[in-house]
Amino acid sequence: MYRRKSKSNREKSGGAKVRLRRGPRCWGGGVDKFNIDKSLIHSFRNAHSLYKDEMKTQKNAAEREDEIRFQNKRKQSEIHELEAKREKMLAEASKISAEIEDLKK
């Protein structure tokens, strides 16, 4: 389990209780009993490349989403500009038609 430090050490540490472990925690027979097969070796060697590939795919997906978002934003601004032009042209057309009506009188 745990044992307390001696009183002098406890006083040195500011009165705090310090726990010490008795020994290493090793269950299951230790490192010598652990089987390392080829699939484990290959998965260890390929882990970083798989990580890099996943990061590339996530980056590409984020870039595609950003591009789509940018295109939608550009389309919305173009729609807004065209609506403003339409309003301006309608105002000019009504002004010209009013002038024509004045000239007919």
C-alpha positions in Angstrom: 0.0 0.0 0.0 1.3 3.4 0.9 3.5 4.5 3.7 4.0 7.8 5.3 7.2 9.7 5.2 9.0 10.2 8.5 8.0 13.1 10.6 11.1 15.1 9.6 10.4 14.6 5.9 6.7 15.6 6.4 7.8 18.7 8.1 10.2 19.5 5.3 7.4 19.2 2.7 5.3 21.7 4.5 3.2 19.3 6.5 1.6 17.7 3.5 1.2 13.9 3.4 3.2 12.3 0.7 2.3 8.9 -0.6 4.9 6.5 -1.8 4.3 3.4 -3.9 5.8 0.2 -2.7 6.9 -1.1 -6.1 6.1 -1.1 -9.8 2.7 -1.9 -10.9 3.1 -4.8 -13.3 0.4 -7.3 -14.0 0.0 -10.0 -16.6 3.5 -11.5 -16.4 5.6 -8.5 -17.4 7.1 -7.3 -20.7 8.7 -10.7 -21.4 5.3 -12.4 -21.6 3.9 -9.9 -24.1 3.5 -11.3 -27.7 4.5 -8.9 -30.5 3.2 -10.2 -33.8 3.6 -8.9 -37.3 0.2 -7.1 -37.4 1.1 -5.1 -34.2 4.5 -4.1 -35.8 2.8 -3.1 -39.0 0.1 -1.1 -37.3 2.8 0.7 -35.2 4.8 1.5 -38.4 1.8 2.6 -40.3 0.2 4.7 -37.6 1.9 8.0 -38.5 1.2 7.6 -42.2 -2.4 6.9 -41.5 -2.6 9.9 -39.2 -1.0 12.1 -41.9 -3.5 10.8 -44.5 -6.4 11.5 -42.2 -5.1 15.0 -41.6 -4.8 15.6 -45.3 -8.4 14.4 -45.9 -9.7 16.6 -43.1 -7.8 19.6 -44.5 -9.1 19.0 -48.0 -12.7 18.7 -46.7 -12.2 22.0 -44.8 -10.8 23.7 -47.9 -13.8 22.4 -50.0 -16.2 23.7 -47.4 -14.5 27.1 -47.3 -14.6 27.3 -51.1 -18.3 26.5 -51.2 -18.9 29.0 -48.4 -16.9 31.6 -50.4 -18.8 30.9 -53.6 -22.2 31.2 -51.8 -21.1 34.5 -50.3 -20.0 35.8 -53.7 -23.3 34.7 -55.3 -25.2 36.5 -52.5 -23.3 39.7 -53.1 -23.8 39.4 -56.8 -27.6 38.9 -56.2 -27.6 42.0 -54.0 -25.8 44.1 -56.6 -28.2 42.9 -59.4 -31.2 43.7 -57.2 -29.8 47.2 -56.5 -29.3 47.7 -60.3 -32.9 46.5 -61.0 -34.3 49.0 -58.4 -32.2 51.8 -60.0 -33.3 50.9 -63.5 -37.0 50.7 -62.4 -36.7 54.1 -60.7 -35.1 55.6 -64.0 -37.9 53.9 -66.1 -40.6 55.4 -63.9 -38.9 58.8 -64.1 -38.7 58.6 -67.9 -42.3 57.5 -68.2 -43.3 60.4 -65.9 -41.4 62.8 -68.2 -43.1 61.3 -71.3 -46.5 61.8 -69.7 -45.6 65.4 -68.9 -44.5 66.0 -72.5 -47.8 64.5 -73.9 -49.8 67.0 -71.9 
